[in-house]
């Protein structure tokens, strides 16, 4: 399988993990960008970051099983303005990035997104059925530690996020090249005196950040995985190599269905129509006074939507307005 997520648990311990490896999904995202004549392909450091973000977002969605879109976003203050990955509950993935300046081949992460200490990373949980007026939940962290030292790895930024906003010990290894992107996540489970997935009743004394010795041991093993191994070995080999001395149980070995990540865009003509409705009739007509169509292309998949004067008039005549389209379609 070229796109897979493997969940696993450490029997009797408050620690679980996920391993994701993606080939088709990632190459599809890259090739759509490459074939967009307006943008061309991403510079190498942007491909590396976006690939790691894609793996991380699938890990986070698999971990939390959120009934809605999980959106991982980086807002840079350097040549990379924004990078976005969105993962639906069925692990449909789309990703895009906007580059506004020169990105050299060997540029550090901090030079790309945190030059002036203004970069941010956010994770948004956008529920599938939002009540009117309900806002999506969003957590935001800076791209540097408390001393103001910029992180040079996405995994450090996300571990920092998890500690700060979820109070959870998390270890991540992420990697991406031009063919594969992959990630390994280990998390201490936030439970005390409850069943863990192994089914044993346990009292965990060390249910606080940095306190659990089992977690620390597994975290050290996890961090020893190289990016090259992560991208090139099978999931079985990776798990065996890292944790052969631990009691590991693959989740889903009971026959439960595992979802596979896959590329898919949620853009549609109806959503673009709703965006035009949100502009208002005057703005829409002013665009049409200068050109034949209102033309919107999707940053995620490259699809192109055209609304001519007749289509646009139809939009504003409609007695049944579309709900406003959510966030990230720019
Ligand atoms: Zn699209």
Boltz pocket constraint, residues with backbone or C-beta under 6 A from the ligand:
constraints:
  - pocket:
      binder: B
      contacts: [[A, 265], [A, 266], [A, 267], [A, 298], [A, 299], [A, 300], [A, 301], [A, 302], [A, 303]]
      max_distance: 6.0
